[in-house]
């Protein structure tokens, strides 16, 4: 049992679901958000091009850099998750 003066937290009960690490989950949510926004911008570019409209240059920037940024965030999430699992094992 955890008390205010205990040096380490008590281990979870056997069979209890392990919670996802907060940092990895935050990075994953950020990656998904960036990827979705980037795909929406790419769709807007395609629709705008088909309609012959001039689009705000920010759409092009987000479409160009969003998916690589989302990929980098996914890799960072994976590395953080591996590090946390490795620390938990030892």
Residue frames as qw, qx, qy, qz and C-alpha x, y, z in Angstrom:
[[0.000, 0.890, 0.457, 0.000, 0.00, 0.00, 0.00],
 [0.390, 0.492, -0.029, 0.777, 1.23, 3.50, -0.78],
 [0.390, -0.787, -0.341, 0.335, 1.80, 5.86, 2.10],
 [0.177, 0.981, -0.056, 0.048, 3.13, 9.41, 1.89],
 [0.286, -0.784, 0.544, 0.089, 6.53, 8.28, 3.22],
 [0.886, 0.059, 0.439, 0.137, 6.91, 5.17, 1.03],
 [0.233, -0.551, 0.481, 0.640, 9.91, 5.43, -1.33],
 [0.073, 0.083, -0.774, -0.623, 8.37, 3.57, -4.28],
 [0.663, 0.009, -0.021, -0.748, 4.80, 3.09, -5.43],
 [0.649, -0.058, 0.734, -0.194, 3.19, -0.26, -4.86],
 [0.025, -0.101, 0.821, 0.561, 3.15, -2.58, -7.90],
 [0.604, -0.003, -0.186, -0.775, -0.19, -2.97, -9.68],
 [0.736, -0.082, 0.576, -0.347, -2.40, -5.87, -8.74],
 [0.274, -0.107, 0.877, 0.379, -1.95, -9.03, -10.82],
 [0.246, 0.501, 0.796, 0.234, -4.16, -8.93, -13.90],
 [0.067, 0.818, 0.251, -0.513, -4.71, -5.17, -13.66],
 [0.628, 0.675, 0.229, 0.312, -4.53, -3.43, -17.04],
 [0.532, -0.275, 0.040, 0.800, -1.35, -1.46, -17.53],
 [0.196, 0.896, 0.213, -0.337, -1.95, 2.21, -18.27],
 [0.676, 0.553, 0.132, 0.469, -0.44, 3.72, -21.38],
 [0.491, -0.289, -0.120, 0.813, 2.47, 6.08, -20.69],
 [0.124, 0.858, 0.319, -0.382, 1.30, 9.68, -20.73],
 [0.087, -0.649, 0.406, 0.638, 4.19, 10.97, -22.85],
 [0.196, -0.009, 0.864, 0.464, 3.79, 8.34, -25.54],
 [0.195, 0.640, 0.742, -0.043, 0.03, 8.86, -25.63],
 [0.051, 0.842, 0.090, -0.530, 0.46, 12.62, -25.95],
 [0.105, -0.459, 0.621, 0.627, 2.92, 12.20, -28.82],
 [0.220, 0.248, 0.901, 0.278, 0.57, 9.74, -30.53],
 [0.175, 0.784, 0.542, -0.245, -2.39, 12.14, -30.27],
 [0.003, -0.769, 0.203, 0.606, -0.25, 14.96, -31.66],
 [0.189, -0.217, 0.794, 0.535, 0.89, 12.78, -34.56],
 [0.222, 0.488, 0.835, 0.125, -2.66, 11.77, -35.46],
 [0.100, 0.850, 0.312, -0.412, -3.87, 15.37, -35.22],
 [0.062, -0.641, 0.423, 0.637, -1.06, 16.67, -37.44],
 [0.216, 0.008, 0.877, 0.429, -1.64, 13.88, -39.98],
 [0.215, 0.652, 0.725, -0.053, -5.39, 14.54, -40.16],
 [0.068, 0.858, 0.068, -0.505, -4.91, 18.30, -40.57],
 [0.149, -0.465, 0.632, 0.602, -2.30, 17.67, -43.26],
 [0.234, 0.240, 0.891, 0.306, -4.59, 15.31, -45.16],
 [0.181, 0.801, 0.513, -0.250, -7.45, 17.82, -44.97],
 [0.005, -0.774, 0.228, 0.591, -5.12, 20.49, -46.40],
 [0.194, -0.198, 0.807, 0.521, -4.06, 18.15, -49.21],
 [0.238, 0.530, 0.810, 0.078, -7.72, 17.44, -50.01],
 [0.104, 0.867, 0.235, -0.427, -8.44, 21.20, -50.03],
 [0.117, -0.560, 0.518, 0.636, -5.53, 21.71, -52.43],
 [0.218, 0.108, 0.887, 0.393, -6.88, 19.06, -54.80],
 [0.169, 0.722, 0.665, -0.093, -10.42, 20.42, -54.66],
 [0.009, -0.837, -0.004, 0.547, -9.20, 23.98, -55.07],
 [0.177, -0.359, 0.666, 0.629, -7.06, 23.02, -58.05],
 [0.207, 0.355, 0.870, 0.273, -10.01, 21.24, -59.69],
 [0.081, 0.838, 0.504, -0.190, -12.22, 24.29, -59.08],
 [0.467, 0.569, 0.125, 0.665, -9.57, 26.69, -60.35],
 [0.354, -0.920, -0.120, -0.119, -9.43, 28.63, -57.09],
 [0.364, 0.571, -0.488, 0.551, -6.40, 30.34, -55.57],
 [0.758, -0.527, -0.379, 0.058, -5.67, 28.95, -52.13],
 [0.340, -0.894, 0.271, -0.109, -3.90, 30.41, -49.14],
 [0.512, 0.564, -0.632, 0.143, -0.20, 29.35, -49.26],
 [0.394, -0.435, 0.674, -0.449, -0.48, 27.96, -45.72],
 [0.927, 0.102, 0.184, -0.312, -2.43, 25.01, -47.10],
 [0.764, 0.524, -0.362, 0.099, 0.55, 24.10, -49.24],
 [0.068, 0.601, -0.666, 0.437, 2.98, 24.43, -46.32],
 [0.647, -0.251, 0.551, -0.464, 0.88, 22.28, -43.99],
 [0.938, 0.275, 0.037, -0.207, 0.32, 19.72, -46.75],
 [0.614, 0.608, -0.466, 0.192, 4.02, 19.59, -47.55],
 [0.148, 0.476, -0.699, 0.513, 5.42, 19.44, -44.02],
 [0.679, -0.333, 0.240, -0.609, 2.55, 17.92, -42.03],
 [0.978, 0.014, -0.157, -0.138, 2.89, 14.26, -42.95],
 [0.640, 0.350, -0.515, 0.449, 6.68, 14.10, -42.39],
 [0.165, -0.464, 0.474, -0.730, 6.17, 15.86, -39.04],
 [0.843, -0.225, 0.093, -0.480, 3.47, 13.34, -38.09],
 [0.907, 0.181, -0.362, 0.117, 5.83, 10.50, -39.03],
 [0.329, 0.446, -0.546, 0.629, 8.57, 12.01, -36.85],
 [0.487, -0.396, 0.350, -0.695, 6.10, 12.29, -33.95],
 [0.956, -0.066, -0.120, -0.259, 5.13, 8.63, -34.41],
 [0.734, 0.299, -0.483, 0.373, 8.80, 7.59, -34.30],
 [0.011, -0.463, 0.493, -0.736, 9.29, 9.72, -31.16],
 [0.752, -0.296, 0.139, -0.572, 6.26, 8.07, -29.56],
 [0.950, 0.087, -0.299, 0.000, 7.67, 4.65, -30.37],
 [0.508, 0.390, -0.525, 0.560, 11.07, 5.50, -28.90],
 [0.305, -0.440, 0.402, -0.742, 9.55, 6.93, -25.71],
 [0.893, -0.176, -0.014, -0.414, 7.36, 3.87, -25.32],
 [0.857, 0.202, -0.420, 0.220, 10.34, 1.54, -25.77],
 [0.232, 0.453, -0.521, 0.685, 12.35, 3.50, -23.21],
 [0.545, -0.381, 0.297, -0.685, 9.56, 3.38, -20.65],
 [0.963, -0.056, -0.152, -0.215, 9.05, -0.34, -21.15],
 [0.694, 0.335, -0.496, 0.401, 12.76, -0.97, -20.83],
 [0.054, -0.449, 0.499, -0.739, 12.89, 0.99, -17.55],
 [0.765, -0.272, 0.123, -0.571, 9.86, -0.89, -16.25],
 [0.925, 0.112, -0.364, -0.007, 11.50, -4.24, -16.99],
 [0.542, 0.317, -0.540, 0.561, 14.66, -3.48, -15.01]]
